[in-house]
Structures are given as C-alpha cells and as structure tokens.
Amino acid sequence: MSENNNENLRPSKMRGVPFPKAKYGVIAAIIIIAVINLIYYKDFLISLIK
C-alpha cells in the first residue's frame, strides 16, 4: 500500500510548483500553432484576399 502512495507523489523539488490546468495548455498550444501558421502563410493569405 505504501508503494502505491509513493508512486503518486511528485518529486520533492516539484511539490511546491503549481501546475496549470490541462485545458489552458491545450488552448495555449492551439493559439501558438495558429499564430505561427499565420506568420508562415501570410503571403498566401494576402493573395487570397486580393
């Protein structure tokens, strides 16, 4: 039983670090990918608008 409890604990140096919710990480990743794609394909997108 004690082995199971030890597996669930974070490493001692990481216990005080607050981790953000996973959904915020997913939203941030989507925003970052969208911004990078806009920068990469800006010439193509501008040509579509004209």
Contacts in CASP RR format, 6 or more apart in sequence:
PFRMAT RR
TARGET T0000
AUTHOR 0000-0000-0000
METHOD contacts of the structure
MODEL  1
MSENNNENLRPSKMRGVPFPKAKYGVIAAIIIIAVINLIYYKDFLISLIK
9 15 0 8 1.000
38 45 0 8 1.000
END
